């Protein structure tokens, strides 16, 4: 069964398979016959998420390479058609064949319906939030979308979050500035208890020092509360901002490395994967012409500005055009790697 695709596949879109699995798309490089995506929800006898009489279990509480590896083990054992080694990206990952897709979920289409006809208290809150952010940022409401459980219609207003999408770099920057102006009214900081849990979990997961954790927290503009509701905001590319086609370049893993480099251009770091153009790179202490640091770990989106010196632990990859990049958030590194400021 082939599902209609409303436009180019994008990060944080979802697909539902014939078995009723929900996969979340990753990035913008997708083969013609399948989607690069990770398993998020599966049907279950009981579960906090539900649509009608069908309950769902959340297979991935949050995106981290170790969690994704666990879902790959489950898929490879019980549903091997969803695990594939991509010859272009050099990646063994979960991929959803297009003939296995029952339905494609586009965040902007779901939000358009919610703005027109919100069906429950959570959807009304999501509509109200967009009605605050859009005029404050000076962007149209159709620049936004909604992802996560609300997109899939399996949310519960008693506990589910609002996960917004903003389409395009310019719109995302405008929304970022608006969120800064609206901080404390009507947008609120996270509760101290929730923030304390985030700090402890993040420091442990990425082996961050207190200073590194403080820097990450200072850049974390896209998480807040709207009333009592937890909100996240994520930028995705417009079609004209997808600058690489699948197969245009192939990538080959060379080795795990530590690279020190100066950020030359951070304009594409709002997206996931976050792309930083870098200069003056030194790999394991030696000069090497690495041109990019790419992070599939959302914690490091919008992490650094031009002129700042950073250190990345990741996988060195060579593209078919000879260019070099270092990738964070890959299973080639036991903990996925990390990014930090470095002087």
N, C-alpha and C positions, 0 to 999 in steps of 0.2 A: 504494500500500500504506500503510495507516494503522497506526502502532504504538500499542499501548496505553500510556497515560500513568499511572503509578502514583499521582501526586498533582500538585499545581501545579508547573509547571516552575520550576527554580531554578538559580541561579548554580552553575557547575561540574558540573552534570549533563552527560551526553554523548548525542548521537544518532549512529547509523550510517546512512548513506544507502544507496540501492540500488546505487550505484557502489562502495560499500565505503569512502567517506570518513567520517572521524570529525570531528564538530564539537563544540566545547565551548560550552555555553550561557552567555550573559552576562546577569547581572542577573535581574530578575523581571517585566519588562514585555514580554510576548510577544503578538503578534497571535493571533487565534483560529485562523488557518490556517497559521501558520509559527512557527519559533523564531528568536529573535535569538541568533546564535552565530557563532563564528569557526572557521575551518578549522584543525585541529590535525595530523591524520595522513592520508596518502593511500597506497593500495597501491603497491608498487614491486617491481622485480625483485630488488633487494637492499636491506637495511636492518637497522638494529640492533634494531628492534622487530619481533616476528613473532607470529602465532597460527597454529599448524599450519604449513602450507606457504606461507602468505601473509605476505610481508614488508611493512613500512610505512616510509615516509619521514616524518619530522617536519617539517611545513611551517612551524611556528611554534615556535621554540626557547623563547621567552618572550613574554608579552603586552606589546606596546608598539605605539603607534599606527602607527609606521613599518612594523613587521612586518606588521600587519594590512592596511595599504594594499597591500603587496606581494601578499598572498593574494587581495585583492579583484581586483587586476589579472589574476591567473591565472584566477580564477573567471569574471570578466567575459569573458575571451577564450575560454575552453574550456567553461565550464559556467554560462552567463549566468542560468539560472533561480535561482541561489543569491545573486544580487546584486539588491537592491531598495531603493528609496527609501521609507522609512516615513513616511507623512503625519502620524502622531501624534507621533513622536519627532523628526521633522525630520532623519532620519538615513539616509544612504546607507551601507549596511552589508551584511554577509552574513547572509542569512536562509534557513532550511531549510524549504521547504514540507512540511507534515505528510504529504502523500501520497508524499513522497520518502524517508520514514524507514522503514528496515528494522527497526531495533531502538532502543529507548530504554534508557539506562543510568542507574540510580539509585544513588548512592553508598552509601546505607544498606543496600540489598538486597545489594550486592556484599560489603560488610563482614560482614553477618550470615552469609553463606555461608562467608566466610573464618574467622570465629570458630568456626564449627561444624566446617568441614573444610578447613583450610589445605592447599593443594596443592603448595607448594614452599617453599624456605627463606625467600624474601622474604615470602610470605604468612604464614609462621609468625612472622617478625619483626614484621609489622604487627599480628597478633593479640596478640603479647606486649606490644607498645607500648600498645595499647588496654587490656590487662589491668593495665598500670602506671598509665596516666593516669586511667582511669575511677574507681577507688577513691580515688586521690589527690585528684581534683577533687570527689568526692562526686556524680558524675553516672552514670546508667546507661550501659552499653556501647552501647545502641541510640541514644544521643545522637550517636554518631560515624558516619562514613561514610568511604569511600575513593574517591579520584578519580584522574585521570591514567591512565597505562598499565596500572596494576593493575586499575582498574575495567574496562578494556576487554579485559583478558586478553592483552595484547600485550607484557607486561613481560618483562625478562630479569633473574633474580636476581643476575647478575654485575655489573650496573651500575645498575639502575633504582632510583628513589627511592620513599619512602613519602609520599604526599600525602593527609593526613587532612582530613576535614570534621568540624566540630562544629556541630550544629543548635541554633540559638536563642542569643540574646544572653546570657541568664543562664548557660547551660552553657558558652559560650565564655569568659566572664569567669572562671568557676570553673577552667576548664582553663588559662587564662592564668596565674592565680595558682599553680596546681599546677606548671606548667612552671617558674615562678620558684623554687619551693621545691625542685624536683628538679634544678635546674641543677648540673652537674658530677657528679651521681650520682643515678640512672643515665643522665640526659641529659647530653650533652657539647656543648661549643662547637664551632663549625665549625673545620676545620683552618686554620692560618694562611695556607696557600697559596690555599685556596678563598676565604677571607675577603678576602685581598688582591686577588684577581681581581674579586670582587664590588664592592669599593670603587672600583677603577679603572673598571670598566664603568659603574657607577651614576653616578659623578661626571661621566663623559663624556656619558652618555646624557641626563642631566637638567641638565647645566651647574651642578652643585652646588659650593658652596665647601667647604673642609675643615670649617668649623663646621657647615654644613648637613648634610653627609654624616655627621658625628659624631652629630648629633641623630637622623637617620633610623636609624642603626645602634643607637642606644640604645633605640629603640622597637621594634626588630625581635625580639620575643620568640618569634615563631612559626616560626623556622628554627633547627634544631639537629641534632645527630647522636644516634642511638640505636645504640650499638655503633659499627660502621663505616658505618652507613646514614644518608644525608642524609634529613631529614624536614622537611616543611612542614605547617602546621596552618592551616586557614581556616574562618572562621565563615560559615554560611549561615542565612537566615531560616527560621523555622517558618512554616507557612501563616498562622497568626494574626498574624505579624509583617510580612506583606506588606500594606502599608497603602494602596497605590495600585493601581487596576485599569487595565489597558491601555485607552486611549481616554478615561479620566476627565479628563485634561488633555492638551492638545497643546502643543508647544514650538516656538518660532521663534528661530532664531539671529539675534542682533543684530550682534555684532562681537567680535573679540579684545580682551581687556582685562587690566589688572592691578588686582586688588582687595586692599585692606587691610581687615581686619575682626577683630572679637573673637569667639572661639568662645563661643557661648552654651550649646550642647548637643552633646556628642560621642557620645551613646549609640549612634547608628547608624553610627559610623565603623568599627566592627569588620567590617562587611559590605562586599561589593563589589557595586555602587558604594558607596563610603564617603560618608555624608551628614553634613555638619556644619551645624548651625543657627548662624547668625552674627548679630551686631549691630554697629552703628556702622560700617557699611561705607563705604569711600571708593573709588570706581572711577576710576582714572586721576587721582587727586587730588581728586575732587569727591564730595560725599555723594550716595549713591544707595541706595535701600532694597532691597539684595540680602539675601535671607533665607537662602540656602543656598550652600555650596560643596560640589559633588558631584565625587568622583574615581572614574573608571573605571580609574585606574592604581593597582594594588595596593600599590605602594611607599608610598602616602600613607594607607593604612588605619591607624586607631588612631595617628595622627600627632601630634595635639594635644589638649590638655585644656581644659575650660571656663575662661574667663578669659584664656587665652593669645591674643596678637595674632599673626595670620598674614598672609602675603602669597601670593596665588594668581595665577598666570598661566593664563588659560583663556579659554573662550568664554562671553560673556554671552548667556543665553537668557531669553526671556520666555514664561511659561506663559499658557495661555488664560484663567486666572483673574486675570491681571495681575501675578502674583508674578515675581520675578527670581531667577535663580541663575547661578552661574559654574561651568562644567563643565571639569574637567581630564581628559586622556586622550581627546581628540577630535581628529579630523583637521582640524578648523577651525583648529587651532594647528599650525604646522609641526613642532614637536617634541613635541606633545601637551600642553605646559604643565607646570607644577610647583607645588608648595606648599612654603613655608618659614616659619619663625618670623620675626616682624618686630616691632621695638620702636620 
